[in-house]
């Protein structure tokens, strides 16, 4: 899938190894794995097969239409489909929404 980001800062955190380690510390390794899985996948269903440890799942209620990948017991990488015609994903945030 093609990745887009909700902000330049988030893009830098997800693509620049030095920034990722500086801002996300112990989450950096898992964040790199989740981003790589998103880049390799062709659909959200592929994510479950490519990255089973990410425990990708659809969100509900006020977050309907969004997906989350596990970075730690509490932290998640939240994404949503950015376009139906081409396979692109909008990376929304890294959040502890629990």
DAPEVEN-V287503 format. One record per residue. RES is the residue in one letter. OMEGA is omega in degrees with one decimal (999 if undefined). Layout:
res,omega
RES,OMEGA
RES,OMEGA
This chain:
res,omega
X,177.2
X,-176.2
X,169.6
X,-176.0
X,-177.6
X,177.3
X,177.4
X,-180.0
X,178.7
X,177.6
X,179.2
X,178.8
X,-176.1
X,-175.7
X,-178.7
X,-175.5
X,-178.4
X,179.0
X,179.7
X,179.9
X,-179.5
X,-175.7
X,-171.4
X,174.5
X,-175.8
X,177.9
X,-171.9
X,-178.5
X,179.7
X,177.9
X,178.7
X,179.0
X,-178.9
X,179.2
X,177.3
X,179.0
X,177.9
X,-179.6
X,-177.8
X,-174.4
X,175.4
X,178.9
X,178.0
X,178.0
X,177.1
X,-177.6
X,-179.5
X,179.2
X,-178.3
X,-173.0
X,-177.4
X,179.3
X,175.9
X,-179.6
X,-179.5
X,-179.4
X,176.5
X,177.0
X,-175.9
X,177.4
X,-176.4
X,177.3
X,179.4
X,-178.3
X,178.5
X,176.1
X,178.2
X,174.4
X,-174.1
X,174.2
X,177.3
X,178.1
X,-179.5
X,-172.4
X,-179.6
X,169.2
X,-174.7
X,-178.5
X,172.3
X,178.3
X,-175.6
X,179.9
X,-178.0
X,-175.6
X,174.6
X,-175.5
X,176.7
X,-175.3
X,174.6
X,175.3
X,-172.4
X,-174.7
X,169.1
X,-168.9
X,168.1
X,-176.3
X,-179.9
X,999
